[in-house]
Amino acid sequence: MSGTPDEDELEELRRQKMEQLQEQAGQQQNEEAQEAAQQQADAQKQAILRQYLTDDARKRLNTVKMSKQQFGEQVERQVVALAQSGRIQGKIDDAQMKKLLKELQPEKKSFDIQRR
């Protein structure tokens, strides 16, 4: 770098810009890899649910998931965990899904309001 100070500054700015662009490209690839891994995990979860749930049980779970998304996802994770641990024999039907939903549902708090 035997140039004028302006050329040296320009070269330094080019180097910094190049590093910045490379860093942005690396972040974008990382985000794409994470998104692909998430899609693969979702596909695997759906395959397990199709394998271990009857159509009626899947419909019930989807209905629950539409109204209470977090609870529905919790139930899905529970079913997948049971399936992966080998604790499910056959398929879960609608009656068993109702029972599972009832077991996993948090206790409702009731308020007894008395007026004086």
C-alpha positions, 0 to 999 in steps of 0.5 A: 500500500504505497499510495497516497493517504486517500488511496489507503483510506479507499482501500480500507473502506473497500476491505471493510465493505467486503467483510460486511457483505461476507458477514451478511451472506453468512447470516443469510445462509444460517437463517436459511439453514435454520428455516430448512431444519424447522420445515424438516422437523415440522414435516417429521412431526406431521408424519408421526401424527398421521401415523399414530392418530386416526382422522377423527383424532387429527381433526379434533387436534387441529380444531383445538390448535386453531382455537388454542394454538399453544395448547394444541402444539403442547398436545402435538409435542406430547403425542410425538414424545409418546410415539418416539418412546414407543408408548403408543400401541396402535392409533389414538382414536377420537375418544382417546384424544378427548381423554388426552386433551382432558389430562393435559388441559390445565385446571380451570380456576373457578371463582365463587362470587357471593354478593352481600 
